[in-house]
Amino acid sequence: MKVGVFDSGLGGLTVVKEILSELPEAELFYIADTAHAPYGDKTHEQIKQYAYRITRYFIDTHAIDALVVACNSATTAAIAYLRAQFPELVIVGTEPGIKPAVAATRSGKVGVLATQATLNSEKYRVLAKKTAGKKSIEIYEQACSGLAEAIENEENLSEKTEALLHEWLAPMREAKVDTIVLGCTHYPVIANEIKRIYAKEVTLVETGAAIAKRLKTLLYTSSVSRSHTVRNKALHLYATGKISRKSAERILHDSVDFEPLSL
Ligand code: DGL
């Protein structure tokens, strides 16, 4: 099975890590679309264009059986469009884990950290209203502008980024939020730092493992052929712009190499 995965940068590797352990038999192709990063500040029209080009490339060059949009921002902006354009393809998206957070909270207060593009989307609003509204859970949302870029570029979080995180998390702490949704695939990379800065007992919800499970279910119930050819490399990484290999290695716990790609 061949699976294409993409994100604006390194964040989607937090999902790749889970797919590698859930589906070791799959061959993965990953695009970090750093030439167009961050997606979080782009319009839905722009994100649709990037997502279309990437999917076209995966199909034409690697004949993928499934696509994983390992990015909340691209999912909210483009997944319906991709499904309409590529009806034959198994497509799995990424959504902020509000459902598991609502199930986990004891204080009845849930925080959501995400990009502006995700929080602005109709798809997110419907999900939040439907899931939290039913149980009278209060949601504290925070758009973390610039955080994905900081995670791409800063080996250790800079003072400025730490200060921003303090500012973003303070209202959640005051409100006694006990569960925070990491609604951007970049954020699990700094889960420990978020916990440290929050400085109070908190459950962080990420969705990589659930996405990998969903992909497995869909692949094994679809008509995708499972006869594979012999291969010597299970993960192929591409970047459309600058990328930090070191940060990628920290996420995957393995040595990696990115091939440059222009789309
Ligand atoms: N990793 C992405 C997400 O899940 C996008 C970050 C960005 O490029 O703004 O939303």
Residues whose N, C-alpha, C, O or C-beta is under 5 A from the ligand:
A	BS01	DGL	D7 S8 G11 A37 P38 Y39 G40 D41 A70 C71 N72 S73 T115 A148 G183 C184 T185 H186
